[in-house]
Amino acid sequence: MPLTKDNKLHQVKVIVDYAPIGLGKYAYMKVYGPNKTLLKISSFPHGVDTIAPGKAKFATTISDSTIKQVSAYVMFTDSFRNANYSNPTSINLNLGQTLQPQREPTKL
């Protein structure tokens, strides 16, 4: 979604529903450009409370106005990013586009 009227900054925002998986796990979102170059990584520095069902909200800003499409990839993991606690969730986005949420929660 555009952050300014001149559309030079765009925010990539992903909200993921999750089921309980145990004490504080970590989660991150990687955003890739159209040529598969890693642009940004967003994470929770203190982990995510995954004892009860909830939502994890990821957001980052893309300042390169020449980029029109990105792919976002979300994963729940341990603090060292060695063990995966979820299936990967990925989505392709056109910058400026707003998508409606999907109803299927991420399986952890």
ZADOPA-369502 format. One line per 8 residues: number of its first residue (from 1); their letters; for each residue x, y, z of C-alpha. Coordinates in steps of 0.2 Angstrom, whole numbers. Layout:
<nodes>
NUM	a	X,Y,Z ~ ...
</nodes>
This chain:
<nodes>
1	mpltkdnk	0,0,0 ~ 6,17,-4 ~ 13,27,11 ~ 13,44,3 ~ 3,54,-10 ~ 17,53,-22 ~ 19,34,-21 ~ 38,34,-18
9	lhqvkviv	36,24,-2 ~ 27,8,-1 ~ 23,-3,14 ~ 22,-22,13 ~ 11,-28,27 ~ 7,-46,30 ~ -4,-52,44 ~ -3,-71,48
17	dyapiglg	-15,-81,59 ~ -7,-95,69 ~ -12,-109,80 ~ -3,-113,97 ~ 14,-120,96 ~ 22,-117,113 ~ 32,-105,122 ~ 39,-89,113
25	kyaymkvy	44,-93,95 ~ 52,-81,83 ~ 45,-76,66 ~ 51,-66,52 ~ 46,-60,35 ~ 58,-59,20 ~ 53,-47,6 ~ 61,-51,-12
33	gpnktllk	61,-40,-27 ~ 55,-46,-44 ~ 73,-53,-48 ~ 73,-63,-32 ~ 85,-51,-23 ~ 82,-50,-4 ~ 76,-32,-1 ~ 71,-33,18
41	issfphgv	69,-44,33 ~ 56,-40,47 ~ 56,-50,63 ~ 50,-49,81 ~ 66,-46,92 ~ 58,-53,107 ~ 49,-67,100 ~ 30,-71,97
49	dtiapgka	18,-77,111 ~ 13,-93,102 ~ 5,-101,118 ~ -13,-96,112 ~ -19,-93,94 ~ -16,-76,88 ~ -10,-65,73 ~ 7,-60,69
57	kfattisd	8,-43,60 ~ 24,-39,49 ~ 27,-23,40 ~ 42,-15,31 ~ 44,0,19 ~ 51,-1,2 ~ 59,15,-4 ~ 64,11,-21
65	stikqvsa	51,18,-32 ~ 56,8,-47 ~ 51,-9,-39 ~ 33,-13,-43 ~ 31,-31,-38 ~ 38,-40,-22 ~ 36,-57,-14 ~ 34,-59,4
73	yvmftdsf	39,-75,14 ~ 34,-78,32 ~ 41,-92,43 ~ 39,-96,62 ~ 56,-102,69 ~ 68,-103,84 ~ 78,-88,89 ~ 93,-95,79
81	rnanysnp	82,-98,63 ~ 88,-116,63 ~ 71,-125,67 ~ 55,-121,57 ~ 39,-122,67 ~ 27,-118,53 ~ 24,-121,34 ~ 31,-106,24
89	tsinlnlg	18,-93,20 ~ 22,-83,4 ~ 12,-71,-6 ~ 16,-61,-22 ~ 11,-42,-22 ~ 10,-28,-34 ~ 15,-12,-24 ~ 0,-1,-22
97	qtlqpqre	-11,-17,-21 ~ -22,-21,-6 ~ -27,-39,-4 ~ -41,-46,7 ~ -36,-58,21 ~ -37,-77,17 ~ -47,-87,29 ~ -35,-102,31
105	ptkl	-23,-100,46 ~ -5,-105,44 ~ -2,-123,50 ~ 12,-123,63
</nodes>
